[in-house]
Amino acid sequence: TFTWLKTFCSRPPNETADTGLPAELMLMVMQPGGPGIPQCNARSPTLFTINTWLVCSLLANIFVAIIFPFCKRVPLRYQMKVKVIARNPDDYVRETKLDIQRVPRNYDPSLHPFEVSREYTRALNATKLERVFAKPFVASLDGHRDGVNCMAKHAKSLSTLLSGSCDGEVKVWNLSKHECVRTLQAHEGFVRGMVVRYCGTSFFTVGDDKTIKQWKMESPGYGEEEEPINTILGKTVYTGLDHHQNDPVFATCGQQVDIWDEQRSSPIRSFTWGVDSFSSVHFNPVETELLASCASDRSIVLYDMRESTPLKKVIMTMRSNTLSWNPMEAYYFTCANEDYNLYTYDMRYLAKPITVHMDHVSAVLDVDYAPTGKEFVSASFDKTIRIFAKDGGHSREVYHTKRMQHVICIKWSADNKYILSGSDEMNIRLWKANAAEKLGVLAPREREAANYSQKLKEKFQHHPQIRRIARHRHLPKTIYHQTKELRVMKEARRRKYANVRKHSKPGSVPVVSEKEKHVVTVVK
Amino acid sequence: MASPGEASVDETHVGKKKKLPARYWQELQEEERKDENKVKSDGEQSKEALQQEEDKTQKAKKRKQDQSPSDGEKVKPESDPFPGPAPIPEDRLQKFKRKDKLKKPHRKQHKLRDIIARSEDASEMAQKQAARFDLLLPEEAGFLEGDEDEDTCMISQEDIAEAVDITSGAKYFNLKLSQFGPYRLDYSKTGRHLLLGGRRGHVACIDWASKQLMCEINVMESVNDVKWLHTEAMYAVAQKKWLYIYDSNGIELHCIRKFNDVLRMQFLPYHFLLATASATSFLQYLDVSVGKEVAAICTKTGRLDVMCQNPHNAIIHLGHANGTVTLWSPNQKEALVKMLCHQGGVRSVAVDKTGTYMVTSGMDKKLKVYDVRTFKPLKSYFLPAGAACLSLSQRGLLSAATGDVVQVYKDVCSMPVTKPYMAHRLRGTVWGLHFCPFEDVLGVGHGDGFTSMLVPGAGEPNFDGLDANPYRSAKQRQEWEVKALMEKIQPDLISLDPTELAQVDQATWEQRHQDRVEVLGFDPLAKEKFVPKYKKKGRSSAGAIERRKKQVAHEEQRDVIRKSVEDKMKMEKERKERERKKAALSTQKSALDRFKK
């Protein structure tokens, strides 16, 4: 009689390979006893077909010839099924040295114990490494002979920057080479404002000499004079300038806000609202007909270019120096105030700001949004640059160097990677927007690793140890002490107010939130 | 009356839910139906008009039929026999489930709501993808099935070795090492390397799959236990007096005199900790990455020769002569948990991979299964001879050594078991048992050497290449070592619940404040005592000072008292009001009052 022993094996063993027969059949071990009909029970139904039977009888001959020598005789009384793990190393090891190593994965959570603690350790390491690699300073562009008063981004070229200094000189920089490509004496006295036309072929400057000048972007040929394309002689000093997004219209501010057509030598519209001087004017990049300006009577005035009168204004407790519109959300703008804070407003509801951004310890002089609209950077008189999230009350980053003096103007580059700051001590500095970011092209694996660690840092950001490391920043001594002092002062004021409330008639002294505190009134 | 377009719609089994955009002929048909209704309702109408209309529709139909083949194909949506994403079996999804869904926070906390919703979506997607990937795993687990009237425990090792393929059959072997007496053993984390330690000083490491001897030494001292460290390049040997570390060539690297009389060792691979239990009842932890002793705990429970680790949370379990099992972490000088498991001493302890079950055997010849999450007994078995050694495999098989017989049980933890799954008799008394990871192999060290048994269904068939790869090259091992060291878990993160770190600390403000006061030794928020200012012109006389003090005294308490008094008054007033109303009601006459006497 025959007894069948069927073994299931995931891999054919080496010995069976040379016969070239199907693995399942090869693995049937027969106990020789004499020819007969195989007695199979229902457990091995596949063997019942005639074809298989033929093959089997054929196999019996082959078996005796080839396999039998390898098999020991076993007195089997049973039919058993057995399978053990038998891996073919060829499936797990690379074939040649030129291949990459094979890494089979199994994501079963029970094979990966301590998931949370390991991720936490990774997050901690990533946070530490981020602080180690945080080297934000890229380069310093020197060449100006007086403080840098204004800067302008090129509309089309990422690597071009224009800067104007306090001695009336304008320089055009090549950022990738860190060099000045062109210098021109634009004005007598300060260059107050500068803007590149949307097409990128020319730029406008205003200066203390009461002129608006339009210049060609490319430098004059050999032997040609450096001359403006167009000069408009005004009656008063202009303090700021901005160009429309896609029309040949620009706006200046000084004693009033003027809207100019490029073709005409007199303004097409002038706005005044009982104020004697404006410090800056900015077009909304989304709703392109809207403008906002900061006035010296502590107000921010909104205009519609199509109307003859201003829309509305909000008067604050202190003067705003400049403002910047959010390039992604048309309603929002952020203004840099003299009271050390920045305020983000929704232009529809000016009664109180959306967010108050605190951290500077001196007047904020300039602000610029990232092209993503998620963050903005501010420059301050306290010699630091800070980066805020658009809805974050405190800064996520502070940049400073020993040599940098009062930072007057700041720009966030159009590729969202760099920040440019112009300061009092005649230098323009190039910073990374993400201090620990690696510059240059990243390999895919590198990028994946960076994304992964970023996610981990996010996941564990509230753990005390990780937060402590992530928040740690070195600050100059003066700023550190000033911050502390301000905190004490604020606390004292709060305490005093609480005491006043406590000792006055209930309801007579209302609670005023930090947001409401700084707005005096809204005028329409 | 169905037009070809509509017919196609009916055929698709998908389209029932989705409504196709309206087509011009559908409108026509509806009109027709309306017309029919009209006809029915109105009864006799001008037949001519009807005829005309029918003609029109017929023409329209003809036109349609002319166009139909091309038009119909255009209109027919691409019918997918398996619409939507492929279904995933529920149990497979369950395998990758990390935690239950959170309760949605209130609408006011819309930011948090958003964050939670987004993260939950992401984790759900990850779970699904992992479950899908599970289908692609190359290997399947082993098994052993007997005939209907046959016990699998009667099948001998020789039969199994005969039946399986030759490479697998070669994994059943005996090493006859009768000279240096009973052997303890350990497999490396990848399962490739075997370490043998004979009681009388013989230490050997073997690449057992290829049967290559890596090194063989005699330490000329008694050997209590042997253990691989994180890689197969180093191992620890607990010798008669001290703890020694050797490399894979048999060269002595360290002799650690701080660790004396060690009887048992456990290595915690993710923490790089070597935990040792000594005859002097000390439980010590050695950080092998920096070579420092992390903790030394005097357990005060006598000789410690029963030890195992919980691979799920890196807690060390110790068995004692008084029948208790104690749980230890390096962060606490006291036992985390003490469980009375047996009457008489504990002989052996084992914890399964998921950290759910603990199996213990004692001098009372009982084998007990506990749930270590709740510390409750689940099962209790009586073994006539009692089990001296226990070991749990990756897939939950339990091997128990009773004298010179090794028995393997299946599903001990989940259902009552009457028979062993497999059994094997050896030449000598069993001294050490260890399942080989990622293989269907059980290593048994006994008085007469070492036996490698085949236990189908013991090992995890699919390993993770980044965690423990048996086929890794030297370069891959180096890489892995660096990565593993980078993410070494600090010993202070060892706790009973390993997911504790991901949970929100919901201690109240008062609790935290109390802790802070305890740490600092003073209350930082406490108010200073009021000291009146010194005033001139006799206004600081003792009486005046007292008066001024009185003004400020109990300022905060006064507010509280005032408020509570007000509240009391208010409640009193309300109560009175209620009583008044009640009284008013009771004085009112009702219709039922006439029945009162």
Interface residues (C-beta under 8 A of the other chain):
Chain A: L5 T7 C9 S10 R11 P12 P13 N14 E15 T16 L27 V29 F70 C71 K72 V74 L76 Y78 Q79 M80 K81 V82 K83 V84 I85 A86 R87 P89 D91 Y92 V93 Q101 R102 V103 P104 R105 N106 Y107 D108 P109 S110 L111 H112 P113 F114 E115 V116 S117 R118 Y120 T121 R122 N125 H463
Chain B: K95 F96 R98 A130 F133 D134 L137 P138 E139 E140 A141 G142 F143 L144 E145 G146 D147 E150 T152 I155 E158 D159 I160 E162 A163 V164 D165 I166 T167 S168 K171 Y270 P311 H312 N313 A314 K353 T354 G355 F438 E439 D440 L454 P456 G459 E460 P461 N462 F463 D464 G465 L466 D467 N469 P470 Y471 R472 S473 K475 Q476 M486 E487 K488 I489 Q490 L493 P498 T499 E500 L501 A502
